[in-house]
Amino acid sequence: MDYLLQFHWWYILIGIFLFFILFGKKKGGVVSTRLTADFQILSQRFEGCKPEADYATFKNDGPDHIDIEIKRLPLNEDEQVEFLINGTLLAKVKVKRNKEAEFDHWADENIDFPVIHENDELIVIYDNTEVLKGSFQFNH
């Protein structure tokens, strides 16, 4: 019993292994293709917000991942923005308490989203007005 209570170098390896088992991501892997969108702000009211959009495919044929996030929105909690891809409604998203709107999903979830290609257009609409516009480009 005293032997197990002493420190041994291989305890570190066991700890790292357990950490990855408990906290490691289950999806994803090595990114095959990553597209990001650069945004134009179309409404002065939204000048202070920080939009980000990312789409990734993976080499191991894992599910595609899309993450659209807009921080520092000048809107109140529970107000709604719409995300459109190439003019087709992707989602209606409510603004959270921290002034963010987010669409973050994997292709194997129960949320449908299209495969994103280079030059696909992402438009953010608030109150029937286009407020942000971006185009997906390869991230080199």
Salt bridges, closest charged atoms under 4 A:
GLU52 OE2 - LYS50 NZ 3.48
ASP54 OD2 - ARG34 NH1 2.72
GLU102 OE1 - LYS96 NZ 3.11
ASP104 OD1 - HIS65 NE2 2.50
ASP108 OD1 - LYS27 NZ 3.01
GLU109 OE2 - LYS27 NZ 3.67
GLU109 OE1 - HIS105 ND1 2.88
GLU121 OE2 - LYS133 NZ 3.72
